[in-house]
Amino acid sequence: MSSLILLSVVLITLALVLYSTGTWLSWRARKLMPGTIIVFWCALAADTLATKLMGARVESIRWDLHTISGYGALALMAVLTLFGTLALLQRRDAWLARFPRLALPIWIVWVGSYITGVVLGVQRVAGGG
């Protein structure tokens, strides 16, 4: 496995840990807290960098379930993080309380994309894809 792929795997797994932490912290608090948005920004940075590194390894993008759900989930996480940041900056309590209910389904889509990426990666390493 190349060092670029290894770095991508580490970064995308870091994003998984950070998105999961941020999503469940906000769910448990029943609203978005200021410290939690920092976790989401770090997750978004790790996810974006991992996606860019993985994309640099291919000549052309193969639009399959993993790619579509991955780019979709990344875009949704970016919108969610911007929404949360705006809610915090403007001190919109209703938006802050709505955040966990928005974050959970987006997180589920993101985790689904992560899982399909793991399955495809294992198939490629095993010589099946």
N, C-alpha and C positions, 0 to 999 in steps of 0.2 A: 504494500500500500504506500502510495507516495505521501510525502510529508504534507503536501497541500490538501490531500483528501483527509489525512489524519487531523490536521488543524480544523478543517471544515466540520468533521464529525465531533470534535471536542467543542467547537463553538455552537453547533446546533443543539448539542446535548446541554450545554450551559444555558442556552435560550430556553430549552424545555424546563430545566430546573427553575429558572428565573420567572418564566411565564406562569408556571404552576404555583410557585410561591406567591407571586403577586395576585393571581386570581383567587387563591384560597385565603390569603390574608384579607382581601377586600370582601370576600364572601362571609368570612367569619365576623368581620367588623360590621357587616351590613352596609358598608359605604366605603368609598375610596378615601384612604388616608394619605396625607402628604408624603410620608416616607415610602409608601407603596408605589407611587408613580415613578420614583427613581428606579425601583426594581423593574418596572415595565420599560423604561427608557433603556436600561442596560440590556434587557432581553431583546428589545427591538434592534439595538446595535449589534448584538451577537448574532441574531437571526439574519440581519441584512448582510453582514460580513460573510457569514457562512454561505448564504445563498449566492453571493457574488463569487466567492472562491469556487464553489461547486460549478457555477456557470462557466467559469474560466477554463474548466477542464473539458468541456464538450465543444464540438464544432458547431452543432446546431441543437436547439432545444427540441426535445421529444415531448409533445403535448399529450401526456397521459394523465391518469387520475392523480398521481403523485404531484406532477408539475402544476396542474391546474389548482389542486387543493392547496399546494404549498404557496404559490404566488397569491392565491386568494386569501389564505390565512395570514400571510405576511401583510397584505394590504389592510385586512380587517384589524389586525393588531396595531398597525400604524394609525388607523383612524381612531381606534379605541384609546390609544395612548394620547393622541392629540385631544380627543374629547375629554379625557380625564384631566389633562393638563389645563385645558380651558375651564373646566368645571372648578378646579382648585383655584386658579388665578382669579376667577370671577366670583368665587365663594358661593356657588350655586348648590345649595343643600339638596334640592330635588335631584339634580344631575348626579351629585356624589352618591346619593342613595340608589339611583338607578344603575350606576356603574357595575356592581357585581352581577346583576341580572343580565347585563349586556356581555360582560366578560366571560361568563361561564360557557355559553354556546360557541363563542368565538374560540375559546380555549379548546373545546371539544373538537372543532374542525382542525385546529392547529395540531393537536395530538394525533388525530387521524392521519394527517399528512406526515407527521414524524414517523408514525408506525409504517405507513406505506414506503417511506424512504428507507427505513431499516430493512424491510422485507426485500425491496429491490436491491439494496446494497449487499445483503447477504447472498442473494441469487447471483449477483455479478461476481462477487468474490469466489463463490462456489463454481463459477463457470456456466451458470444457467441463463445469463442475461446480458 
